[in-house]
Amino acid sequence: MDWLQVHRGDAPLVVAFPHGGTDLAGLDARFVSPWLARRDADWWIADLYRFARDLGATTVATTISRSVIDCNRDPSGASLYPGQATTELVPTTTFDGEPLYAGALPDADDIAARRAAWFDPYHAALAAEIARLRAVHPRVVVYDAHSIRSRIPRLFDGELPQFNIGTNAGQTCAPALEAAIAQACYQSGLGHVVNGRFKGGWTTRHYGRPETGVHAVQMELALRGYVAEPDPIDSTNWPQPLDAAPVIVPTLRRVLDAALAFAISGESA
């Protein structure tokens, strides 16, 4: 499965990239436009965190676009943010609410087929890597890496903080890990929030079980920290290239260092 990319490390840290893909899986003609279907990707996210491999981290990524199937949504279809605007397991709109499909929307059979083809194998691989590392480490940290445009009025007011830490109100990891990551972000001076608009998606909520030694955190980055964000964006100027020296990389290194330090610091709860 060349769409599923797993790099194995031995450190007690797994970094997941569910939204970095742009492969439309041959469905290009069904979308209003391929550009629109790719627009909301977490652009260059795996490249931004490539240094994680040098720390011994395991990485798990899919090249399949989130517009085909979203590997960070509840597979039952339940909303992770009841009462707030969001997108589905198989999205039918963009973040801005624009229709993704030119014709008929995916039906139940289509959704089930996409889940079997991509969602289930992605999570089987992620679960297997967590289990492999947990077998030899008392603690494992799952770090779900994301990014999003800084301003999307349909989803949140104003400009998003640079670093958005999600632990589902402290349920998916120990307080010490949440605090250590927040401190690393605070030191940047670039702005951060804990459990603000983004409290952690399905990956964080599903795998984060501190009582079993698996601690999960989602990091949602405002894209301005590593790419230019034109205003407005269109097909002629988006996506922008990855900055040669992203200003946020030193902070991300401190964040992953803090996650590793926590993982090796003691026995499971």
Secondary structure, DSSP 8 states (H G I E B T S, - for coil): -TTEEEE--SSSEEEEESS-B-B-TT-GGGBS-HHHHHTTS-TTHHHHTGGGGGGT-EEEEE-BBTTT--TTS-TT---SSTTS----SS-SB-TTS-B-BSS----HHHHHHHIIIIIHHHHHHHHHHHHHHHTT-S-EEEEEEEEE-S--TTTSSS---SEEEE-TTTTSS-HHHHHHHHHHHHTTTS-EEESSS----HHHHHH-BGGGTEEEEEEEEEGGGTS---SS--TTT-S----SS-TTHHHHHHHHHHHHHHHTSS---
